[in-house]
Every structure is written in structure tokens, then in C-alpha cells.
Amino acid sequence: MRQAFRASVLHCLSDPGEESRASAFEYFEDGLLIVEDGTVLEAGNAESLLDGLAEDVLLTEFPGKHHCVLRRAAAGLAAPLRLPG
């Protein structure tokens, strides 16, 4: 089942190292996280992704101060660390 979560999203693109490189992160204040069977398919700006979202995708919105944090897993896939709720 494909689901989408709308919230602020912090996406770790790579290990920031000791210097906390800004290029290691992406932040979407109004973000969209698209998940299918526990696998993150896409994360990005909600405004950009909502138009292409299929009608059968369950959309859950978390307005306000809810956040979702993603980390880069060993296989290169994004794995959720924290979902709003």
C-alpha cells in the first residue's frame, strides 16, 4: 500500500562528518514523504510532488510542528528515523 505523509522533512543525503557539511542535508519545510510497504520511494517539496500523486495514495497531513527525519541507509535507500504521530 502506497502512502504519503505531508510534514516538515529533514533528509540526510550523506554523512555530514565532523564538520556538519550543509550539503549533507536537505530540508523541506512543507515536505512530502512517499512510502510503499515500509520503503521510502521519494521525499521532497510537497508542492512539487502532490500534482503527480496517484488518487489511490493515502495522504496523511501533519500541519504545524511535526517533522520527519530520514537518514541514508547502507544500501543507499532513505530509512525513516521518526515519523509524526
RAZIRA-V660309 format. One record per pair of residues at least 12 apart in sequence whose C-alpha atoms are under 6 Angstrom apart, sorted by the first residue. I is the first residue (numbers start at 1). J is the second residue. If there is no record, write none. Layout:
I_J ; I_J
This chain:
1_36 ; 1_37 ; 2_35 ; 2_36 ; 2_57 ; 3_34 ; 3_35 ; 3_57 ; 3_58 ; 4_33 ; 4_34 ; 4_59 ; 5_32 ; 5_33 ; 5_59 ; 5_60 ; 5_61 ; 6_31 ; 6_32 ; 6_61 ; 6_62 ; 7_30 ; 7_31 ; 7_62 ; 7_67 ; 8_28 ; 8_29 ; 8_30 ; 8_31 ; 8_67 ; 9_27 ; 9_28 ; 9_31 ; 9_67 ; 9_68 ; 9_69 ; 10_26 ; 10_27 ; 10_69 ; 11_25 ; 11_26 ; 11_70 ; 12_24 ; 12_25 ; 12_70 ; 12_71 ; 12_72 ; 13_25 ; 28_45 ; 30_46 ; 31_44 ; 31_45 ; 31_46 ; 32_44 ; 32_45 ; 32_46 ; 66_84 ; 67_84 ; 68_82 ; 68_83 ; 69_81 ; 69_82
